[in-house]
Amino acid sequence: MARTPEGTLIQNAPPNRGFGIAWLLFAIALGFHVADEATHNFLSTYNPLAFRGTPWLRIVSLPLGIVVGVLNAALHIGSSIYFHRWMPGVFSSPLLLLAATYLLATGTSDLKKHVSSNRPSLLRPSGTVPPGSF
């Protein structure tokens, strides 16, 4: 049982109230963050980096593709099946799943090329010799 600041017992207080509040605050903060990025044209920065093949962006794309893409889409689709109703986000989930799969496929195959190339890379400490180049 929970208590009020005065010490009175609360009979029907939800046991996970703190986590619920933290969840809501995180969701609100994430919404503000997305709005901030969208209103300040974040794509003008990250899109050229992606087309240049920036190695650190390839590394970042892997967990993003897995968590935000594959797992997120799978949870929306799976929860819709489990609860026998359309869950929010389920209609765009197949597109997200396909895009994430493509990102992971190109990110991992191109990453291998960048690791073994002769040009300086964030993936390889400077001054090291790439495999097969000695």
Secondary structure, DSSP 8 states (H G I E B T S, - for coil): -EE-TTS-EETT--TTHHHHHHHHHHHHHHHHHHHHHHHTTTHHHHHHHHHHT-HHHHHHHHHHIIIIIIIHHHHHHHHHHHHTS--TTTTTHHHHHHHHHHHHHHHHHHHHHHHHSSS--TTS-TT---TT--
